[in-house]
Amino acid sequence: MIILEVGCASGQAHIIFMKVSLLGAGDVSKISRHTSMSEPELNTLIEDIAGLLVEKQVDIVIIPNRGIPLEIAKKYKEKSGKKILGVIPTQDKDYGLAHIEEFLPIVDEKLDVDSWYDADGKVAAFGDICLTIGMSPGVIRALTALKFHYKYKNSQTKLIIFRNTLSKELHKEIEEEIPTTYIESINELKELI
């Protein structure tokens, strides 16, 4: 989705590009340990996702921390991707930023939030699409926060999950409140972005 806005306050037209939030396992080995996807297949998927996001000229949104989103962001940057937005609680007093400092240079623009709780609660909803590869407690936390963005903030974020990177689909109780599209290939993703 590339939208051209005409007649802006500045009198100039400008383009708003789609944003894709990336969620995924922090421990990349979980995917090969808990699914039938091998490590080489996962590496190919990461490469293909990054290439598609660059091709589609989307901005990506991540929490700059170890794991799948960071690995995709690295490949995205190598392929001259447009912009990496980092959800970062710069003033968080409980956990601080020391554990992510080494990953901050990959970010082109910071989306400042109040705390790590805010970061987890908002990262998925910052994108027009929330793309999920792998599962972890942090991913579940970010995904389930979408319910409240849908209910109270009229969010239109579309949740897309690579089914083959999970040990099983989300519980039906969650899917009932968070519309979910499962895919298994980069070709399916191409049709949705």
C-alpha positions in Angstrom: 0.0 0.0 0.0 1.6 3.2 -1.2 -0.6 6.2 -0.7 0.1 9.5 -2.5 -1.4 12.4 -0.5 -2.2 15.5 -2.5 -3.1 18.9 -1.2 -1.2 18.6 2.1 -0.9 21.6 4.4 2.5 22.2 3.0 1.1 22.5 -0.5 3.3 19.6 -1.6 2.3 16.0 -2.3 4.1 13.3 -0.3 4.0 9.6 -0.2 3.2 7.5 2.8 4.6 4.0 2.6 3.4 0.8 4.2 4.9 -0.2 7.5 5.4 -3.9 8.4 6.0 -4.8 12.0 8.2 -7.8 12.5 7.7 -10.2 15.4 9.5 -13.4 16.0 11.4 -15.7 18.3 14.3 -14.2 20.1 15.9 -17.6 20.3 16.2 -18.4 16.6 17.0 -22.1 17.3 13.4 -22.6 18.8 12.1 -22.8 15.2 14.3 -25.7 14.2 13.8 -27.4 17.6 10.0 -27.1 17.6 9.0 -27.3 14.0 9.9 -29.2 10.9 11.7 -26.2 9.4 15.4 -26.6 9.3 18.0 -23.9 10.1 18.9 -23.5 6.3 15.2 -23.3 5.4 14.8 -20.6 8.1 17.8 -18.7 6.8 16.3 -18.8 3.3 13.0 -17.5 4.6 14.7 -14.6 6.4 16.6 -13.7 3.2 13.4 -14.0 1.1 11.3 -11.9 3.5 14.0 -9.2 3.6 14.2 -9.1 -0.2 10.4 -8.9 -0.5 10.1 -6.0 2.0 12.8 -4.1 0.1 11.1 -4.9 -3.3 7.8 -3.6 -1.9 9.5 -0.4 -0.5 8.0 -0.8 2.9 9.4 0.5 6.2 9.9 -2.1 8.8 9.2 -1.8 12.6 11.1 -3.8 15.1 12.1 -3.9 18.7 15.9 -3.9 18.2 16.8 -7.0 20.1 18.3 -10.4 19.2 16.2 -12.8 17.2 14.2 -13.1 14.0 13.2 -9.5 13.5 16.8 -8.3 13.9 18.0 -11.0 11.5 15.5 -9.8 8.9 16.4 -6.2 9.6 20.1 -6.9 8.9 19.3 -8.5 5.6 16.8 -5.7 4.8 19.6 -3.1 5.4 22.1 -5.1 3.4 19.7 -5.0 0.4 19.2 -1.2 0.8 15.8 -1.3 2.5 14.0 2.0 3.0 13.8 2.6 6.7 14.0 0.6 9.9 11.9 2.0 12.7 12.9 0.9 16.2 10.4 0.8 19.1 12.5 1.9 22.0 11.6 2.9 25.5 14.4 5.4 25.9 13.3 6.5 29.4 12.5 3.0 30.9 13.7 2.8 34.4 12.9 -0.8 35.2 14.9 -2.6 32.5 16.9 0.1 30.8 18.5 -0.2 27.4 21.9 -1.9 28.2 20.6 -5.3 26.8 19.9 -3.8 23.4 22.6 -1.1 23.0 24.6 -3.3 20.6 21.5 -3.5 18.3 20.6 0.2 18.2 22.8 1.2 15.3 20.5 -0.7 12.9 17.7 1.6 13.6 17.1 4.6 11.3 14.4 6.2 13.4 13.3 5.7 17.0 9.7 5.3 18.0 9.9 6.3 21.6 7.6 4.7 24.1 7.4 4.9 27.8 8.4 1.5 29.0 9.2 -2.1 27.8 5.6 -2.9 28.6 4.6 -0.2 26.1 7.0 -1.4 23.6 5.6 -5.0 23.7 2.1 -3.6 23.7 2.6 -1.3 20.7 5.2 -2.9 18.3 2.6 -5.0 16.4 0.2 -2.2 16.0 2.7 0.3 14.6 2.6 -1.6 11.3 -0.1 -1.9 8.6 0.8 -5.5 8.7 2.3 -7.5 11.6 4.4 -10.3 10.2 5.2 -13.1 12.7 7.9 -15.7 12.3 8.3 -18.0 15.3 6.8 -17.8 18.7 7.9 -16.8 22.2 6.4 -15.2 25.3 7.3 -11.8 24.0 5.5 -12.5 20.7 2.4 -13.7 22.4 2.4 -10.5 24.5 2.7 -8.3 21.5 0.1 -10.2 19.5 -2.5 -10.2 22.3 -2.1 -6.5 22.8 -3.5 -6.1 19.2 -7.0 -7.0 20.7 -7.0 -3.6 22.5 -5.7 -1.7 19.5 -8.6 -3.2 17.5 -11.2 -2.5 20.2 -10.2 0.9 21.4 -8.0 2.5 18.7 -9.7 1.2 15.6 -6.5 -0.4 14.5 -6.5 -2.0 11.0 -3.2 -3.9 11.5 -3.4 -7.2 9.6 -1.8 -10.2 11.4 0.1 -12.6 9.2 1.9 -15.6 10.7 4.2 -18.1 9.0 2.4 -21.2 10.3 5.5 -23.4 9.4 7.6 -21.5 12.0 5.2 -22.5 14.9 4.8 -25.7 16.8 1.0 -25.1 16.4 -1.4 -22.4 15.5 -2.7 -19.8 18.0 -5.4 -20.9 20.4 -8.9 -20.4 18.9 -9.8 -18.2 21.8 -7.1 -15.7 20.7 -7.9 -16.0 17.0 -11.5 -15.2 17.8 -10.5 -11.7 18.9 -7.4 -11.2 16.7 -8.1 -12.0 13.0 -5.1 -14.1 11.8 -3.9 -15.1 8.4 -1.6 -18.1 8.3 0.8 -18.6 5.4 3.7 -20.9 4.6 5.5 -19.4 1.7 7.1 -16.2 0.5 4.7 -16.4 -2.6 1.7 -16.3 -0.3 3.2 -13.2 1.4 3.8 -11.5 -1.9 0.0 -11.7 -2.5 -0.7 -10.0 0.8 1.7 -7.1 0.7 
